[in-house]
Amino acid sequence: SAAGVLVCLLEYPRSKRKKGSTMERCGQKYMTAVVKLFGPLTRNYYIRAILHAALAVPAGFLLSTILGTVCLGIASGIYLLAAVRGEEWSPIEQQPRERPQVWGTIKQPPSNPPPRPPPDARRKQPVEGG
């Protein structure tokens, strides 16, 4: 049970992607602070792979925890593959949003007026009805 809590605390905060944007989970900023507190022990995917593999070993001796053992083993393999590829966990930092400068985006105002209908079409047509 303590191992499950440890895995949940370690896995809840999402890592920042190298490309694109990453949505932060609800309440993740508090868990990110805890994960950042342990430094390289939680950022390094080699250590995470070893931790998941070590947690899977005792769970493999009971029939009721075989599914958890398989999940931890798969997670360990995925973390090992990610570590070999050079990935590591990095926190999602909130960056202040910049308001776009309206005057910077307008290069030059239009010089021609917008097209207008001919004067005959601008007059209101009489409504026919009886």
Secondary structure, DSSP 8 states (H G I E B T S, - for coil): -HHHHHHHHHHSS----SSS-----TTHHHHHHHHHHTTHHHHBHHHHHHHHHHHHHHHTTSGGGHHHHHHHHHHHHHHHHHHHTT-B-------------HHHH--S--SS------HHHHS-------
